[in-house]
Amino acid sequence: MAMETDMGTKRELLQTRLREQGRLLVAYSGGVDSAFLAWVAFQALGQKMLAIIADSPSLARTQLADAVAFAKEQSIPLEVIATSELDRPEYVRNDAQRCFFCKDELFTLMEELRTARGFDAIAYGVNSDD
Protein backbone atom coordinates (compact mmCIF):
# COMPACT_ATOMS: atom_id res chain seq x y z
CA MET A 1 0.00 0.00 0.00
CA ALA A 2 2.82 2.43 0.84
CA MET A 3 4.45 1.87 -2.57
CA GLU A 4 1.13 2.52 -4.34
CA THR A 5 0.67 5.77 -2.39
CA ASP A 6 4.25 6.79 -3.14
CA MET A 7 3.71 6.17 -6.88
CA GLY A 8 0.46 8.15 -6.80
CA THR A 9 2.22 11.02 -5.08
CA LYS A 10 5.01 10.97 -7.65
CA ARG A 11 2.51 10.94 -10.53
CA GLU A 12 0.67 13.93 -8.99
CA LEU A 13 3.96 15.79 -8.61
CA LEU A 14 4.81 15.04 -12.25
CA GLN A 15 1.39 16.30 -13.38
CA THR A 16 1.90 19.50 -11.37
CA ARG A 17 5.34 20.05 -12.92
CA LEU A 18 3.91 19.45 -16.40
CA ARG A 19 1.06 21.91 -15.84
CA GLU A 20 3.63 24.52 -14.78
CA GLN A 21 5.25 24.24 -18.21
CA GLY A 22 2.19 25.57 -20.06
CA ARG A 23 1.62 24.32 -23.60
CA LEU A 24 3.91 21.34 -24.00
CA LEU A 25 5.48 19.25 -26.75
CA VAL A 26 6.47 15.75 -25.68
CA ALA A 27 9.20 13.84 -27.52
CA TYR A 28 7.56 10.46 -28.06
CA SER A 29 9.23 7.30 -29.32
CA GLY A 30 6.62 4.81 -28.20
CA GLY A 31 8.98 3.35 -25.62
CA VAL A 32 7.91 2.96 -22.00
CA ASP A 33 9.45 6.24 -20.77
CA SER A 34 8.04 8.47 -23.48
CA ALA A 35 4.68 6.66 -23.61
CA PHE A 36 4.21 7.15 -19.87
CA LEU A 37 5.24 10.79 -20.09
CA ALA A 38 2.89 11.44 -23.02
CA TRP A 39 0.03 9.72 -21.18
CA VAL A 40 0.59 11.69 -17.96
CA ALA A 41 1.01 14.94 -19.90
CA PHE A 42 -2.27 14.30 -21.68
CA GLN A 43 -3.98 13.58 -18.34
CA ALA A 44 -2.59 16.85 -16.95
CA LEU A 45 -2.88 19.13 -19.99
CA GLY A 46 -5.39 17.64 -22.40
CA GLN A 47 -5.21 19.42 -25.75
CA LYS A 48 -2.49 21.76 -24.43
CA MET A 49 0.04 19.03 -25.16
CA LEU A 50 1.20 17.39 -28.36
CA ALA A 51 3.29 14.26 -28.63
CA ILE A 52 5.85 14.30 -31.45
CA ILE A 53 7.31 11.14 -32.96
CA ALA A 54 10.09 11.11 -35.53
CA ASP A 55 9.41 9.21 -38.71
CA SER A 56 12.99 8.26 -39.24
CA PRO A 57 14.69 5.70 -41.47
CA SER A 58 16.25 4.35 -38.27
CA LEU A 59 12.84 3.60 -36.71
CA ALA A 60 11.33 0.24 -37.66
CA ARG A 61 7.91 0.57 -39.30
CA THR A 62 6.42 -1.82 -36.75
CA GLN A 63 7.67 0.36 -33.89
CA LEU A 64 6.23 3.48 -35.52
CA ALA A 65 2.90 1.72 -36.07
CA ASP A 66 2.81 0.50 -32.45
CA ALA A 67 3.60 3.98 -31.11
CA VAL A 68 0.91 5.59 -33.27
CA ALA A 69 -1.60 2.91 -32.22
CA PHE A 70 -0.89 3.47 -28.51
CA ALA A 71 -1.35 7.22 -28.84
CA LYS A 72 -4.61 6.68 -30.73
CA GLU A 73 -5.90 4.18 -28.14
CA GLN A 74 -5.18 6.68 -25.35
CA SER A 75 -6.49 9.69 -27.36
CA ILE A 76 -3.08 11.37 -26.99
CA PRO A 77 -2.66 14.16 -29.56
CA LEU A 78 0.17 13.03 -31.84
CA GLU A 79 2.04 14.41 -34.79
CA VAL A 80 4.53 12.46 -36.88
CA ILE A 81 7.43 14.50 -38.23
CA ALA A 82 10.09 13.41 -40.70
CA THR A 83 13.68 13.59 -39.54
CA SER A 84 16.81 13.39 -41.67
CA GLU A 85 19.57 12.17 -39.41
CA LEU A 86 20.92 10.03 -42.27
CA ASP A 87 21.87 13.30 -43.98
CA ARG A 88 24.22 14.05 -41.09
CA PRO A 89 27.75 12.62 -41.49
CA GLU A 90 28.11 12.53 -37.68
CA TYR A 91 25.17 10.14 -37.44
CA VAL A 92 26.16 8.03 -40.43
CA ARG A 93 29.60 7.41 -38.88
CA ASN A 94 27.67 5.10 -36.52
CA ASP A 95 30.07 5.62 -33.63
CA ALA A 96 29.36 5.92 -29.90
CA GLN A 97 27.91 9.44 -30.41
CA ARG A 98 25.26 8.24 -32.90
CA CYS A 99 22.38 8.58 -30.40
CA PHE A 100 23.39 12.14 -29.58
CA PHE A 101 23.13 13.19 -33.22
CA CYS A 102 19.81 11.42 -33.66
CA LYS A 103 18.37 13.27 -30.65
CA ASP A 104 19.96 16.52 -31.80
CA GLU A 105 18.11 16.18 -35.12
CA LEU A 106 14.81 15.52 -33.36
CA PHE A 107 15.13 18.29 -30.78
CA THR A 108 16.26 20.82 -33.39
CA LEU A 109 13.07 20.14 -35.37
CA MET A 110 10.95 20.12 -32.21
CA GLU A 111 12.35 23.50 -31.15
CA GLU A 112 11.41 24.94 -34.55
CA LEU A 113 7.91 23.47 -34.16
CA ARG A 114 7.63 24.76 -30.58
CA THR A 115 8.45 28.29 -31.67
CA ALA A 116 6.26 28.23 -34.79
CA ARG A 117 3.20 26.91 -32.96
CA GLY A 118 3.52 28.80 -29.70
CA PHE A 119 4.29 25.93 -27.34
CA ASP A 120 6.06 26.85 -24.11
CA ALA A 121 8.30 23.86 -23.51
CA ILE A 122 9.55 20.47 -24.67
CA ALA A 123 9.62 17.42 -22.42
CA TYR A 124 11.11 13.99 -22.89
CA GLY A 125 11.24 10.83 -20.81
CA VAL A 126 14.57 9.42 -19.76
CA ASN A 127 15.77 7.05 -17.07
CA SER A 128 18.03 8.75 -14.54
CA ASP A 129 20.69 6.08 -15.14
CA ASP A 130 20.81 6.70 -18.93
C-alpha positions as a Markdown table, in Angstrom:
| # | Residue | x | y | z |
|---|---|---|---|---|
| 1 | Met | 0.0 | 0.0 | 0.0 |
| 2 | Ala | 2.8 | 2.4 | 0.8 |
| 3 | Met | 4.5 | 1.9 | -2.6 |
| 4 | Glu | 1.1 | 2.5 | -4.3 |
| 5 | Thr | 0.7 | 5.8 | -2.4 |
| 6 | Asp | 4.2 | 6.8 | -3.1 |
| 7 | Met | 3.7 | 6.2 | -6.9 |
| 8 | Gly | 0.5 | 8.1 | -6.8 |
| 9 | Thr | 2.2 | 11.0 | -5.1 |
| 10 | Lys | 5.0 | 11.0 | -7.6 |
| 11 | Arg | 2.5 | 10.9 | -10.5 |
| 12 | Glu | 0.7 | 13.9 | -9.0 |
| 13 | Leu | 4.0 | 15.8 | -8.6 |
| 14 | Leu | 4.8 | 15.0 | -12.2 |
| 15 | Gln | 1.4 | 16.3 | -13.4 |
| 16 | Thr | 1.9 | 19.5 | -11.4 |
| 17 | Arg | 5.3 | 20.0 | -12.9 |
| 18 | Leu | 3.9 | 19.4 | -16.4 |
| 19 | Arg | 1.1 | 21.9 | -15.8 |
| 20 | Glu | 3.6 | 24.5 | -14.8 |
| 21 | Gln | 5.2 | 24.2 | -18.2 |
| 22 | Gly | 2.2 | 25.6 | -20.1 |
| 23 | Arg | 1.6 | 24.3 | -23.6 |
| 24 | Leu | 3.9 | 21.3 | -24.0 |
| 25 | Leu | 5.5 | 19.3 | -26.7 |
| 26 | Val | 6.5 | 15.7 | -25.7 |
| 27 | Ala | 9.2 | 13.8 | -27.5 |
| 28 | Tyr | 7.6 | 10.5 | -28.1 |
| 29 | Ser | 9.2 | 7.3 | -29.3 |
| 30 | Gly | 6.6 | 4.8 | -28.2 |
| 31 | Gly | 9.0 | 3.4 | -25.6 |
| 32 | Val | 7.9 | 3.0 | -22.0 |
| 33 | Asp | 9.4 | 6.2 | -20.8 |
| 34 | Ser | 8.0 | 8.5 | -23.5 |
| 35 | Ala | 4.7 | 6.7 | -23.6 |
| 36 | Phe | 4.2 | 7.1 | -19.9 |
| 37 | Leu | 5.2 | 10.8 | -20.1 |
| 38 | Ala | 2.9 | 11.4 | -23.0 |
| 39 | Trp | 0.0 | 9.7 | -21.2 |
| 40 | Val | 0.6 | 11.7 | -18.0 |
| 41 | Ala | 1.0 | 14.9 | -19.9 |
| 42 | Phe | -2.3 | 14.3 | -21.7 |
| 43 | Gln | -4.0 | 13.6 | -18.3 |
| 44 | Ala | -2.6 | 16.9 | -16.9 |
| 45 | Leu | -2.9 | 19.1 | -20.0 |
| 46 | Gly | -5.4 | 17.6 | -22.4 |
| 47 | Gln | -5.2 | 19.4 | -25.7 |
| 48 | Lys | -2.5 | 21.8 | -24.4 |
| 49 | Met | 0.0 | 19.0 | -25.2 |
| 50 | Leu | 1.2 | 17.4 | -28.4 |
| 51 | Ala | 3.3 | 14.3 | -28.6 |
| 52 | Ile | 5.8 | 14.3 | -31.4 |
| 53 | Ile | 7.3 | 11.1 | -33.0 |
| 54 | Ala | 10.1 | 11.1 | -35.5 |
| 55 | Asp | 9.4 | 9.2 | -38.7 |
| 56 | Ser | 13.0 | 8.3 | -39.2 |
| 57 | Pro | 14.7 | 5.7 | -41.5 |
| 58 | Ser | 16.2 | 4.3 | -38.3 |
| 59 | Leu | 12.8 | 3.6 | -36.7 |
| 60 | Ala | 11.3 | 0.2 | -37.7 |
| 61 | Arg | 7.9 | 0.6 | -39.3 |
| 62 | Thr | 6.4 | -1.8 | -36.8 |
| 63 | Gln | 7.7 | 0.4 | -33.9 |
| 64 | Leu | 6.2 | 3.5 | -35.5 |
| 65 | Ala | 2.9 | 1.7 | -36.1 |
| 66 | Asp | 2.8 | 0.5 | -32.5 |
| 67 | Ala | 3.6 | 4.0 | -31.1 |
| 68 | Val | 0.9 | 5.6 | -33.3 |
| 69 | Ala | -1.6 | 2.9 | -32.2 |
| 70 | Phe | -0.9 | 3.5 | -28.5 |
| 71 | Ala | -1.4 | 7.2 | -28.8 |
| 72 | Lys | -4.6 | 6.7 | -30.7 |
| 73 | Glu | -5.9 | 4.2 | -28.1 |
| 74 | Gln | -5.2 | 6.7 | -25.4 |
| 75 | Ser | -6.5 | 9.7 | -27.4 |
| 76 | Ile | -3.1 | 11.4 | -27.0 |
| 77 | Pro | -2.7 | 14.2 | -29.6 |
| 78 | Leu | 0.2 | 13.0 | -31.8 |
| 79 | Glu | 2.0 | 14.4 | -34.8 |
| 80 | Val | 4.5 | 12.5 | -36.9 |
| 81 | Ile | 7.4 | 14.5 | -38.2 |
| 82 | Ala | 10.1 | 13.4 | -40.7 |
| 83 | Thr | 13.7 | 13.6 | -39.5 |
| 84 | Ser | 16.8 | 13.4 | -41.7 |
| 85 | Glu | 19.6 | 12.2 | -39.4 |
| 86 | Leu | 20.9 | 10.0 | -42.3 |
| 87 | Asp | 21.9 | 13.3 | -44.0 |
| 88 | Arg | 24.2 | 14.1 | -41.1 |
| 89 | Pro | 27.7 | 12.6 | -41.5 |
| 90 | Glu | 28.1 | 12.5 | -37.7 |
| 91 | Tyr | 25.2 | 10.1 | -37.4 |
| 92 | Val | 26.2 | 8.0 | -40.4 |
| 93 | Arg | 29.6 | 7.4 | -38.9 |
| 94 | Asn | 27.7 | 5.1 | -36.5 |
| 95 | Asp | 30.1 | 5.6 | -33.6 |
| 96 | Ala | 29.4 | 5.9 | -29.9 |
| 97 | Gln | 27.9 | 9.4 | -30.4 |
| 98 | Arg | 25.3 | 8.2 | -32.9 |
| 99 | Cys | 22.4 | 8.6 | -30.4 |
| 100 | Phe | 23.4 | 12.1 | -29.6 |
| 101 | Phe | 23.1 | 13.2 | -33.2 |
| 102 | Cys | 19.8 | 11.4 | -33.7 |
| 103 | Lys | 18.4 | 13.3 | -30.7 |
| 104 | Asp | 20.0 | 16.5 | -31.8 |
| 105 | Glu | 18.1 | 16.2 | -35.1 |
| 106 | Leu | 14.8 | 15.5 | -33.4 |
| 107 | Phe | 15.1 | 18.3 | -30.8 |
| 108 | Thr | 16.3 | 20.8 | -33.4 |
| 109 | Leu | 13.1 | 20.1 | -35.4 |
| 110 | Met | 10.9 | 20.1 | -32.2 |
| 111 | Glu | 12.3 | 23.5 | -31.1 |
| 112 | Glu | 11.4 | 24.9 | -34.6 |
| 113 | Leu | 7.9 | 23.5 | -34.2 |
| 114 | Arg | 7.6 | 24.8 | -30.6 |
| 115 | Thr | 8.5 | 28.3 | -31.7 |
| 116 | Ala | 6.3 | 28.2 | -34.8 |
| 117 | Arg | 3.2 | 26.9 | -33.0 |
| 118 | Gly | 3.5 | 28.8 | -29.7 |
| 119 | Phe | 4.3 | 25.9 | -27.3 |
| 120 | Asp | 6.1 | 26.9 | -24.1 |
| 121 | Ala | 8.3 | 23.9 | -23.5 |
| 122 | Ile | 9.5 | 20.5 | -24.7 |
| 123 | Ala | 9.6 | 17.4 | -22.4 |
| 124 | Tyr | 11.1 | 14.0 | -22.9 |
| 125 | Gly | 11.2 | 10.8 | -20.8 |
| 126 | Val | 14.6 | 9.4 | -19.8 |
| 127 | Asn | 15.8 | 7.1 | -17.1 |
| 128 | Ser | 18.0 | 8.7 | -14.5 |
| 129 | Asp | 20.7 | 6.1 | -15.1 |
| 130 | Asp | 20.8 | 6.7 | -18.9 |
